[in-house]
Amino acid sequence: MRVAILDLALQRGRGKSFCPSDVARALAADWRPLMPEVRAVAAAMPDIMATQGGVEVDPLAAKGPIRLRLR
């Protein structure tokens, strides 16, 4: 999962974000159950930040949709 997050972040490039569901969809056809784990793994990655409305947030505490991107 870490590799998938980092690969997608690098593909998008610095300054571009992506939805955590993009990672989950790349990993499994039944992707919804993976969403909490994607957030948890992203939270532990120092090179990845989560945003909500353009503001950095904790992906584990944020309610609602978030975006991930390179720091």
C-alpha positions as CSV (number, residue, x, y, z in Angstrom):
1,M,0.0,0.0,0.0
2,R,2.9,2.4,0.8
3,V,4.3,1.7,-2.7
4,A,1.0,2.3,-4.3
5,I,0.5,5.7,-2.5
6,L,4.0,6.8,-3.3
7,D,3.8,5.7,-7.0
8,L,0.6,7.6,-7.5
9,A,2.0,10.7,-5.8
10,L,5.0,10.6,-8.0
11,Q,2.9,10.1,-11.1
12,R,0.8,13.1,-10.2
13,G,3.9,15.2,-9.4
14,R,4.5,17.9,-6.8
15,G,1.6,20.2,-6.2
16,K,-1.0,17.8,-7.6
17,S,-3.3,15.8,-5.3
18,F,-5.2,12.6,-5.5
19,C,-8.1,10.9,-3.7
20,P,-7.2,8.0,-1.4
21,S,-9.8,6.0,-3.2
22,D,-7.6,6.1,-6.3
23,V,-5.1,4.0,-4.3
24,A,-7.7,1.6,-2.9
25,R,-9.2,1.1,-6.4
26,A,-5.8,0.2,-7.8
27,L,-5.4,-2.5,-5.1
28,A,-8.8,-4.2,-5.1
29,A,-12.0,-4.5,-7.0
30,D,-13.8,-4.3,-3.6
31,W,-11.9,-1.1,-2.6
32,R,-14.2,0.5,0.0
33,P,-13.0,-1.6,2.9
34,L,-9.4,-0.5,2.2
35,M,-10.1,3.2,2.8
36,P,-9.3,3.3,6.5
37,E,-6.0,1.5,5.9
38,V,-5.1,3.8,3.1
39,R,-5.6,6.8,5.4
40,A,-3.6,5.1,8.2
41,V,-0.7,4.2,5.9
42,A,-0.6,7.7,4.4
43,A,-0.6,9.2,7.9
44,A,2.6,7.3,8.6
45,M,4.4,8.4,5.5
46,P,6.5,11.5,6.1
47,D,6.6,12.4,2.3
48,I,2.8,12.4,2.0
49,M,0.4,15.0,3.3
50,A,-3.3,15.0,3.5
51,T,-5.4,18.1,2.7
52,Q,-9.0,19.0,3.0
53,G,-10.1,22.2,1.4
54,G,-6.5,22.9,0.6
55,V,-5.5,22.9,4.3
56,E,-3.2,20.2,5.7
57,V,-5.1,17.8,8.0
58,D,-4.5,14.6,9.9
59,P,-5.8,11.9,7.6
60,L,-6.9,9.8,10.7
61,A,-8.9,12.6,12.3
62,A,-10.3,14.3,9.3
63,K,-14.0,13.8,8.7
64,G,-15.2,13.6,5.1
65,P,-13.1,13.5,1.9
66,I,-9.4,14.2,1.9
67,R,-6.8,14.5,-0.8
68,L,-3.2,13.2,-0.7
69,R,-0.1,14.7,-2.2
70,L,3.7,14.9,-1.9
71,R,4.9,17.2,0.8
